[in-house]
């Protein structure tokens, strides 16, 4: 048993670090959600910001757009040219995806400075791509409502998770100290 642990020490370290960081960040995010009262930024700050920024993009695309508080649930309604097309819920704010990304990068950490800068840059990039995703998805649902399931369930998750995967691979191949360990 000891020889197996020694043999797979780096794998075990990765798994334990990933689970620990993921658990801590998820717990912290849950606390944030539990204590978000939604009074100033409904339903919570990050979801509200994604809604407002996506709305600004839809307006920039040339559509008459507005974001309204949903009266029956903690979400924001997306209205394009007077038509209710979508709702932005907490799961649309990219924080869960960023937590997954950050956990992996820290589990494969390199030098502190490069790890910190990559986590920061990657998180900002994921957030920006998510805002673009929400805006384009909203316009897509407005223009092609019969394709809502394909866009929301396949295309756009593929974009965001595909980007996370590419960022992970780039990190492991370029910056991670674990990529240079002889196996």
SULNOR-V180642 format. One record per residue. N is the residue number from 0. RES is the residue in three letters. BURIAL is b if it has 24 or more other C-alpha atoms within 12 Angstrom, else e. Layout:
N&RES&BURIAL  N&RES&BURIAL
//
This chain:
0&UNK&e  1&UNK&e  2&UNK&e  3&UNK&e  4&UNK&e  5&UNK&e  6&UNK&e  7&UNK&e  8&UNK&e  9&UNK&b  10&UNK&e  11&UNK&e  12&UNK&e  13&UNK&b  14&UNK&e  15&UNK&e  16&UNK&e  17&UNK&b  18&UNK&e  19&UNK&e  20&UNK&b  21&UNK&b  22&UNK&e  23&UNK&e  24&UNK&b  25&UNK&e  26&UNK&e  27&UNK&e  28&UNK&b  29&UNK&e  30&UNK&e  31&UNK&e  32&UNK&b  33&UNK&e  34&UNK&e  35&UNK&e  36&UNK&e  37&UNK&e  38&UNK&e  39&UNK&e  40&UNK&e  41&UNK&b  42&UNK&b  43&UNK&b  44&UNK&b  45&UNK&b  46&UNK&b  47&UNK&b  48&UNK&b  49&UNK&b  50&UNK&b  51&UNK&b  52&UNK&b  53&UNK&b  54&UNK&b  55&UNK&b  56&UNK&b  57&UNK&b  58&UNK&e  59&UNK&e  60&UNK&e  61&UNK&e  62&UNK&b  63&UNK&e  64&UNK&b  65&UNK&b  66&UNK&b  67&UNK&b  68&UNK&b  69&UNK&e  70&UNK&e  71&UNK&e  72&UNK&e  73&UNK&b  74&UNK&b  75&UNK&b  76&UNK&b  77&UNK&b  78&UNK&b  79&UNK&b  80&UNK&e  81&UNK&e  82&UNK&e  83&UNK&b  84&UNK&b  85&UNK&b  86&UNK&b  87&UNK&b  88&UNK&b  89&UNK&b  90&UNK&b  91&UNK&b  92&UNK&b  93&UNK&b  94&UNK&b  95&UNK&b  96&UNK&b  97&UNK&b  98&UNK&b  99&UNK&b  100&UNK&b  101&UNK&b  102&UNK&b  103&UNK&b  104&UNK&b  105&UNK&b  106&UNK&b  107&UNK&b  108&UNK&b  109&UNK&b  110&UNK&e  111&UNK&e  112&UNK&e  113&UNK&e  114&UNK&b  115&UNK&e  116&UNK&e  117&UNK&b  118&UNK&b  119&UNK&e  120&UNK&e  121&UNK&b  122&UNK&b  123&UNK&e  124&UNK&e  125&UNK&b  126&UNK&b  127&UNK&b  128&UNK&b  129&UNK&b  130&UNK&b  131&UNK&b  132&UNK&b  133&UNK&b  134&UNK&b  135&UNK&b  136&UNK&b  137&UNK&b  138&UNK&b  139&UNK&b  140&UNK&b  141&UNK&b  142&UNK&e  143&UNK&e  144&UNK&e  145&UNK&e  146&UNK&e  147&UNK&e  148&UNK&e  149&UNK&e  150&UNK&b  151&UNK&b  152&UNK&e  153&UNK&e  154&UNK&e  155&UNK&b  156&UNK&b  157&UNK&e  158&UNK&b  159&UNK&b  160&UNK&b  161&UNK&e  162&UNK&b  163&UNK&b  164&UNK&b  165&UNK&e  166&UNK&b  167&UNK&b  168&UNK&e  169&UNK&e  170&UNK&b  171&UNK&b  172&UNK&e  173&UNK&e  174&UNK&b  175&UNK&b  176&UNK&e  177&UNK&b  178&UNK&e  179&UNK&e  180&UNK&e  181&UNK&e  182&UNK&e
//
